[in-house]
């Protein structure tokens, strides 16, 4: 590629004419756009990099043309640091062309700018280049002088940078340890070194670290002063991307400092930039933060106006997810402003958008959550219950044979058919995903519905749930010795005591829990009242993910029945697991059947038998949550996965999953296997919700089958076997790991 004549002329007569090039506009006429300052700077930097590639490839004309264009951009932007890079590159090309005198001129002009700007870290390379150029010019004195300066400067810069990096690393360590004063001191030393060597990048890093350390220490004024300094510098350099980041940091610091009006002022500046540059995502994010601040100030009209702007922008973007997020935020603001009817209308609109999308997400769950709040605020708890049910059904949507949307009369009928007390929970969260309240609906066996709500904003619910599981041995302790039985009482106070007056007088009437989200991981049977009595000692208990699913389990029960009882034990690949073997032998003996091990416990062998079984007891080892591990064989992969189960047509009236080592249980996978078995035709599944201990587990399982033969009621059998295990092994809570999902009979 040849240089245009005007550019070749400008280059040939020297750099002094470069200033005149600034009058040549850089216009993207082909697309009709006026580039932003950030775009022009980014393009100039990219041109210098492309020039270096062309130079290395020996294409000097292309390298010069690219540099000429970059220089024009830097000149128009007033970017002296960028201009120094272009000048250095001009010198490199001249050197490769053998024009050493011109190379010296370029290097000297670049060095002058670098020194004026204090960019000391760039000096060593320019000094070394000057030494090489003078060597080829035969100027020995200049060669030695610049070589000596290059070596000394390089040594100083490297030592300083290493020292600064050391201080930075040490500062991170102190920050992790919470030693704020030491952290600040170290970052101040890093900053001093960065300024000494003139390394702007290192200085920016040190300033950012120092400001963040001040924020951690609650010294927001000092942090804001640093951000303000950086903001002024970024504006002088026309670095708009950094300017936007700093506006956000200053606003966030003011917000943490509890000065929302000042935060609003800086977010308004960010909003102006976003609109001027048609940056819709930044505009939406900034509007969201402004809306939150106006809410904080109880300036609800302004907050609502902001939310409406968010919705309009999202609609123009044709982004349905952004639209529903904005609708959710408007509804939340309306709820805070005590306008629940308007919030309900907005959330109904959001649900209509979700119906068109047909892609469940966290935002959709938020819509359901907010809609429950809007309905409860209007004293419509039964309508809120239907919404809670719809949300629960949504979480089960991948499974086949699910019921349709619920009606309140159908829920009442389910309670009557089950002759049980149904207790449904809904965990109410803020838009920031913080638990705020628990809604509790109780449907008595006569179909009467009651509603209670509990404020949990001051409670650390995740810790309570974790501690309850740790103290029962359902999961390894995060911090040894931290958990206590108090967590079981505290959960009882939150979840059971608010409805205690509504619980049945008859201790043989079953409680069916329908937990929500994290509440799924709670061992309800082990919750204790103030006397230390476990809930399982008072009532038979079962769980179900949604009330509507009880209609399916009831149909399954009517169709259940088969000639076989299967007692299956898996293995590790090194042989039969001793605990598994003992359990299966005992279960098989109780049911007078042959225990299945080894080649008789493979996937290939069992698949034809499972549809004909009446009871299936599977004892497995292996940390699997979404599959049942069977005996490995050359013909298959030894796993009975959820998809395999869903492809079966099962008639078993009970599947007992004795799954050991369940240490990776989550809300999503806690009942995944049980649900797939129900979808495949099983009415009742007993599954562990945590790790199974071995000392009392065998006794508990033995007692369960003996009690089941007497009562034919699985919930009663679980309750009685738990009570007997407590009597024989008072220090063991092996029974607490098992829960009944589905039908009692």
Buried (B, 14 or more C-beta within 10 A) or exposed (E): EEBEEEBBEBBEEEBEEBEEBBEBEBEEEEEEEEBBBBBBBBBBBEBBEBBBEBBEEEBBEBBBBBBBBBBBBBBBBEBBBBBBBBBBBBBBBBBBEEBBEBBBBBBBBBBEBBBEBBBBBBBBBBBBBBBBBBBBBEBEEBBEBBBEBBBEBBEBBEEBBEBBBBBBEBBBEBBEEEBBEBBBBBBBBBBBBBBBBBBBEBBBBBBBBBBBBBBBBEBBEBBBBBBEEBBEBBEEBBBBEBBBBBBBBBBBBBBEBEBBEBBBBBBEBBBEBBBEBEBBEBBBBBBBBBBBBBBBEEBBEBBBBBBBBBBEBBBEBEBBBBBBBBBBBBBBBBBBBEBBEBBBEBBBBBBEBBEEBEEBBEBBBBBBBBBBBBBBBBEBBEBBBBBBBBBBBBBBEEBEEBBEEBEBEBBBEBBEEBEBBBBBBBBBBBBEEEBBBBBBBBBBBEBEBBBBBBEBEEBEBEBBBBBBBBBBBBBEBEEEEEBEBEBBBBBBBBBBBBBEEBBBEEEEBBBBBBBBBBBBBBBBBBBBBEEEEBBBBBBBBBBBBBBBBBBBBBEBBEEBEBEBBBBBBBBEEEEBBEBBBBBBBBBBBBBEBEBBBBEBBBBBBBBEBBBBBBBBBBBBBBEBBEBBBBBBBEEBEBBBBBEBBBEBEBBBBBBBBBBBEBEEBEBEBBBBBBBBBBBBBBBBBBBBBBBBBEEBBBBBBBBBBBBBEEBEBBBBBBBBBBBBBBEEBEEBBBBBBBBBBBBBB
